[in-house]
């Protein structure tokens, strides 16, 4: 199995919103804001092939489905579907993908499922042969959002996914499509049922898999958020998220599971560290993956 980091459309969002109650004097040392107080953010997918005999894409980024007015509002930097270009550079097309794993259905993680915006043309689903994996709680939330996060969802998307006949709702640790190769962890702090995919490592100690990779989605958007108290203003419950992050990172560092970041503009993969005071950090940071073996 080889791994590729696949960049989608990038964004600039308000730094204060991305760092919750952390003061600007602190967070601007981690990611410098522009004159509008916005910080650069990637929307990075992960391609794994062959995984359980399949070509698997973890998330699709924000895509290019927004009309120009909304593209400007949400700070999207490109008007083309960058994910499709990145797949092509890696030697794939959206038609080659067998499984798309969606951590949740917010537009910056699932918008890349849709075709580019064209005036007067309804969006259509890409990835014509893929099975789409979504957790049950994320699926229910997308179909009936709370007023606080309704704007984060794409109204047409649940209907398109359901009509495809290729939607798999995931309830437990594993899915039918990926079997025992991927284990799912769940988090409630950012959105109900956030599904974090761990590609299980090749080493076994006792009954535990060591040396794998976790696609940590919006639980840990990038390196600054590895520090446990740092959360986003977009999170539905910061205290719950902090507790979940503490528990998960403790487990992952013990099993040497690396973190894969979707929103970090400069880092795709990193090893977790923990100092003598118990503070988590990162080391062995990798900017991009190009046909990289999991155990490299």
C-alpha positions in Angstrom: 0.0 0.0 0.0 1.1 3.5 -0.9 -0.1 6.9 0.4 -0.5 10.2 -1.4 -1.4 13.6 0.1 -4.0 15.1 -2.2 -4.5 18.9 -2.0 -8.0 20.3 -2.7 -9.1 23.9 -2.8 -7.5 26.1 -0.2 -9.2 28.6 2.1 -8.6 31.7 4.2 -10.7 31.9 7.4 -10.8 34.2 10.4 -8.0 33.3 12.8 -10.0 34.1 15.8 -12.7 31.6 14.7 -10.2 28.9 14.0 -8.5 29.3 17.5 -11.6 29.7 19.7 -10.7 31.4 23.0 -6.9 31.5 22.4 -5.8 35.2 22.1 -4.4 36.5 18.8 -1.1 37.3 20.5 -0.7 33.5 21.0 -2.1 32.1 17.8 -0.4 34.5 15.4 2.9 33.0 16.4 1.7 29.7 15.0 0.0 30.8 11.7 0.4 34.4 10.6 -2.8 36.2 9.7 -3.3 38.5 6.7 -4.6 42.1 6.8 -8.2 40.8 7.2 -7.2 38.6 10.2 -7.6 35.4 8.1 -5.2 32.5 8.2 -4.4 30.1 5.3 -5.9 26.7 5.5 -5.5 23.6 3.3 -8.2 21.1 2.5 -6.1 18.0 2.2 -7.4 14.6 1.3 -5.5 11.3 1.7 -5.3 8.6 -1.0 -4.4 5.0 -0.1 -4.0 2.3 -2.7 -4.3 -0.6 -2.5 -6.1 -0.7 0.9 -8.2 -3.8 1.4 -7.6 -4.3 -2.3 -9.2 -0.9 -3.2 -8.2 2.7 -4.0 -9.5 4.7 -1.1 -9.8 8.5 -0.8 -10.2 10.0 2.7 -12.3 13.1 2.3 -12.6 15.4 -0.7 -12.0 18.9 0.6 -14.2 21.9 -0.1 -14.2 21.5 -3.9 -15.5 24.2 -6.4 -19.3 23.8 -6.1 -19.9 27.3 -4.6 -21.1 30.1 -6.8 -18.7 33.0 -7.0 -20.3 35.1 -4.2 -20.1 32.3 -1.7 -16.7 31.3 -2.8 -15.5 34.8 -1.9 -17.5 34.7 1.4 -15.8 31.5 2.5 -12.3 32.6 1.4 -11.9 29.9 -1.2 -8.8 30.7 -3.2 -9.2 28.9 -6.5 -12.1 28.7 -8.9 -11.3 25.3 -10.4 -11.7 21.9 -8.7 -8.1 21.5 -7.4 -8.7 18.0 -6.0 -9.2 16.6 -9.5 -6.0 18.2 -10.6 -4.1 16.8 -7.6 -5.5 13.3 -8.2 -4.3 13.5 -11.8 -0.8 14.5 -10.7 -0.8 11.4 -8.5 -1.8 9.2 -11.5 -5.5 8.8 -10.6 -8.9 10.2 -11.5 -12.1 10.5 -9.5 -13.4 7.6 -11.6 -10.6 5.3 -10.2 -11.7 5.7 -6.6 -13.5 2.7 -5.0 -14.2 4.1 -1.6 -14.6 7.7 -0.3 -14.4 8.0 3.5 -16.1 11.1 4.9 -15.2 12.1 8.5 -18.4 14.3 8.4 -20.4 16.2 5.9 -19.5 19.9 6.5 -18.9 21.5 3.1 -15.1 22.0 3.6 -14.7 18.2 3.9 -17.4 16.9 1.5 -17.9 19.7 -1.1 -15.3 18.0 -3.3 -17.8 15.2 -4.0 -19.6 17.7 -6.3 -18.9 18.9 -9.8 -17.7 22.5 -10.4 -20.2 25.3 -10.2 -21.8 26.3 -13.5 -24.5 28.9 -13.7 -27.9 27.3 -14.1 -26.6 23.8 -13.8 -27.4 21.6 -10.7 -24.4 20.0 -9.0 -23.8 16.3 -9.6 -21.8 13.7 -7.7 -18.3 12.8 -8.8 -16.6 9.4 -8.0 -19.1 7.3 -10.1 -18.1 3.9 -8.8 -17.2 4.8 -5.2 -18.9 3.6 -2.0 -19.4 6.6 0.3 -18.8 5.9 4.0 -20.5 8.2 6.5 -21.2 7.7 10.2 -24.8 7.3 11.3 -24.7 10.4 13.6 -23.1 12.5 10.9 -25.7 11.4 8.4 -28.5 12.3 10.7 -27.0 15.6 11.4 -26.6 16.5 7.8 -30.2 15.6 7.0 -31.5 17.7 10.0 -28.9 20.3 11.0 -29.0 22.4 14.2 -29.5 26.1 13.5 -26.0 26.8 14.8 -24.4 24.7 12.0 -26.9 24.6 9.3 -24.8 26.8 7.0 -22.0 24.2 7.3 -23.9 21.6 5.3 -24.8 21.3 1.6 -28.5 20.9 1.4 -28.5 18.8 -1.8 -25.8 16.4 -0.8 -27.7 13.9 1.4 -30.2 13.3 -1.4 -27.5 12.8 -4.0 -25.6 10.4 -1.8 -28.8 8.4 -1.1 -29.8 8.3 -4.7 -26.4 6.9 -5.7 -27.2 3.6 -4.1 -23.6 3.5 -2.9 -23.9 5.0 0.5 -22.7 2.9 3.5 -23.7 4.2 6.9 -21.1 3.2 9.5 -22.0 2.4 13.1 -19.0 0.6 14.6 -15.3 0.2 14.6 -15.2 -1.1 11.0 -17.0 -0.9 7.7 -18.1 -3.4 5.2 -16.1 -1.7 2.4 -12.8 -1.6 4.2 -13.0 -4.5 6.7 -10.3 -4.8 9.4 -7.8 -2.6 7.6 -9.3 0.6 8.9 -10.6 1.3 12.5 -12.9 4.2 13.2 -12.8 6.4 16.3 -15.7 8.7 17.0 -15.8 12.2 18.5 -18.7 14.5 19.5 -17.1 17.8 20.3 -16.9 19.3 16.8 -20.0 17.7 15.3 -22.0 14.6 16.3 -20.4 11.4 15.1 -17.2 12.8 13.7 -15.6 9.7 12.2 -11.8 9.5 12.5 -10.2 6.8 10.3 -7.1 4.9 11.5 -5.3 3.0 8.8 -4.0 0.2 11.1 -0.2 -0.3 11.2 1.5 -3.5 10.4 2.9 -4.2 13.8 0.9 -6.0 16.5 1.8 -5.8 20.2 -0.7 -8.0 22.1 -4.0 -7.2 20.5 -3.1 -3.6 19.6 -2.0 -2.3 16.2 1.0 0.0 16.2 2.6 2.3 13.7 -0.5 3.3 11.7 -2.0 6.7 10.7 -5.0 8.6 11.9 -6.9 11.0 9.6 -7.8 13.3 12.4 -10.1 15.7 10.5 -11.5 18.6 12.6 -10.7 17.0 16.0 -7.1 18.2 15.3 -7.1 20.4 12.1 -3.3 21.0 12.2 -0.2 21.1 14.4 -1.3 24.0 16.7 -4.4 22.1 17.7 -2.4 19.1 19.0 -2.0 21.2 22.2 -5.0 19.9 24.1 -6.6 23.2 25.2 -6.7 24.7 21.7 -10.1 24.4 20.0 -12.0 26.1 17.3 -14.9 28.5 17.6 -16.7 26.2 15.1 -16.6 23.3 17.6 -20.1 22.6 19.2 -18.6 21.7 22.6 -15.0 22.7 23.4 -14.9 20.9 26.8 -16.1 17.6 25.3 -13.6 18.0 22.4 -10.7 18.6 24.8 -11.5 15.5 26.8 -11.8 13.4 23.6 -8.5 14.8 22.3 -6.6 14.0 25.5 -7.9 10.4 25.6 -7.2 9.8 21.9 -3.7 11.3 21.8 -2.7 9.3 24.9 -3.7 6.1 23.1 -2.1 7.1 19.8 1.3 8.2 21.2 1.5 4.9 23.1 0.9 3.0 19.8 3.1 5.3 17.7 0.2 6.2 15.4 1.0 9.3 13.3 -1.4 12.1 12.7 -2.6 13.2 9.2 -3.8 16.8 9.0 -6.4 18.1 6.6 -6.2 21.8 7.3 -2.5 22.4 8.1 -1.1 24.5 5.2 2.4 23.2 5.6 2.3 19.7 7.2 0.5 16.6 6.1 1.9 14.0 8.5 3.6 14.1 11.9 4.6 11.9 14.8 3.1 12.7 18.2 5.4 13.6 21.0 4.7 14.1 24.7 7.0 15.9 27.1 7.8 15.4 30.8 4.9 17.7 31.7 2.4 15.7 29.6 2.1 18.3 26.8 1.6 16.8 23.3 3.5 18.1 20.3 4.7 16.9 16.9 8.0 15.7 15.4 9.2 14.2 12.1 6.8 16.5 10.2 6.2 15.7 6.5 4.9 18.3 4.0 3.5 15.9 1.4 3.3 12.2 0.6 4.0 10.8 -2.8 3.6 7.0 -3.0 4.9 6.7 0.5 4.6 3.3 2.3 2.7 3.4 5.5 5.7 2.3 7.6 8.2 4.7 6.0 
